[in-house]
Amino acid sequence: MNRRYFMQRVAAGAGLASAMPWLSASRQVLYTRPEPRGAGGLDRRTLRLNANENPLGLPPSARQAILDGLVEANRYPFGPRTELTEEIARMHGVTPENIVLGNGSTEVLQMAVQALGGASARVLVAEPTFEDVPQYAAALPGLHVEKVPLRPDWAHDVARLRELSRGRRVPVLVYICNPNNPTATLTPSGEIDAWVAEAPEHVYFLVDEAYFHYVQDPSYWTALRHIQERPNVVVTRTFSKIYGMAGMRLGYAVARHETAERMRAFASDNNANHLVLVAARACLHDTGFMKESLELNNRARQVLYQCLDDLGLEYLPSHANFAMYRINGDLLEFIERMRERDVLVGRPFPPMLGYNRISIGLPEEMERFAQHLREFRRAGWV
Ligand SMILES: Cc1ncc(COP(=O)(O)O)c(C=O)c1O
């Protein structure tokens, strides 16, 4: 299902049977309540564990860069764009021609679908996975999306995806979200490497590394190593997660120059504003903030795991700033009950409707969430 479309339908509170065909009518109504609001938006007590954001907020260095950058905000951001692109390229050992900036990494995912999908591509995605790529593909007539369930170890089913990509003359676009959203699980990088090495050039790999910085597992490494050699590999990254800038909107792709050029043709001109460009530059130098984000995430995850262990609720090993755990009950009821307690938790990810995705906030926020979960257990709801 298309996430943005789903959200619009929920917001409109209409036509939900078609937006959520897998739900009964009563459940659909349950999921249509608006988010709790206080003066100026969400209530300040509202615990936002629903969108995998960085709970630390904007890095202080980025705040300062934004303030300093305001004097130039009346100008087009040509200079800061060039500087940031050069800096990202240097960081990855490539040239600026290899970098495609986007209004969030979601825009570069969209560019990849438009540029590489062609008129009649097969788009192969895992199920469940982050919804944006299948959503963008669905909007293009002629693109055919095929969903392949994750393996029992929650990795992408590389063998099955590989099989589906064979014998096709039309372009095949394979979306590999690693770590995967919503499961926070890994697909071993060695398996991806082996497939890339033997794949023909009309099989494109779109590797989404939005949560790259959180991973500490030796079986995982970036797919950036293929960029110089292979025009059919695109890696995407974002400033929305470890860098704490989801509301600022900036992401990028790294690809070989001719592939990057094809993608850029679908970008709007100056798609990143002056303030986000200078803030992103500050973030790249702020290794302290990144370290702090990681440490806090690890500590807060332990608080979550402790509670889930105590309650005997199964969870998937998390390699990111969110986790998927079993709720032993009705998911929409669970979401609504949490919402009544001012806690926003992850949306449904069919077909994993027995699980909830929870974003990892600050340790004290996870304590608060854990208290509610324990209360739910006492009530017999989980
Ligand atoms: C796997 C993945 N990719 C991409 C995005 C989009 O991020 P943004 O557009 O904020 O860079 C998200 C956001 O949650 C995500 O989970």
The ligand as a MOL file (V3000), in Angstrom:
LIG
                    3D

  0  0  0     0  0            999 V3000
M  V30 BEGIN CTAB
M  V30 COUNTS 16 16 0 0 0
M  V30 BEGIN ATOM
M  V30 1 C 14.7000 3.4990 4.7690 0
M  V30 2 C 14.3610 4.9270 4.5820 0
M  V30 3 N 14.7520 5.5260 3.4690 0
M  V30 4 C 14.4760 6.8220 3.2450 0
M  V30 5 C 13.7500 7.5440 4.1590 0
M  V30 6 C 13.4160 8.9470 3.8220 0
M  V30 7 O 14.1470 9.8140 4.5710 0
M  V30 8 P 14.3440 11.3410 4.1810 0
M  V30 9 O 13.5040 11.6350 2.9900 0
M  V30 10 O 13.9220 12.0760 5.3930 0
M  V30 11 O 15.7890 11.4610 3.8810 0
M  V30 12 C 13.3130 6.9570 5.3420 0
M  V30 13 C 12.5410 7.7230 6.3280 0
M  V30 14 O 12.0920 7.2710 7.3390 0
M  V30 15 C 13.6180 5.5920 5.5500 0
M  V30 16 O 13.2190 4.9510 6.6410 0
M  V30 END ATOM
M  V30 BEGIN BOND
M  V30 1 1 1 2
M  V30 2 1 2 3
M  V30 3 2 2 15
M  V30 4 2 3 4
M  V30 5 1 4 5
M  V30 6 1 5 6
M  V30 7 2 5 12
M  V30 8 1 6 7
M  V30 9 1 7 8
M  V30 10 2 8 9
M  V30 11 1 8 10
M  V30 12 1 8 11
M  V30 13 1 12 13
M  V30 14 1 12 15
M  V30 15 2 13 14
M  V30 16 1 15 16
M  V30 END BOND
M  V30 END CTAB
M  END
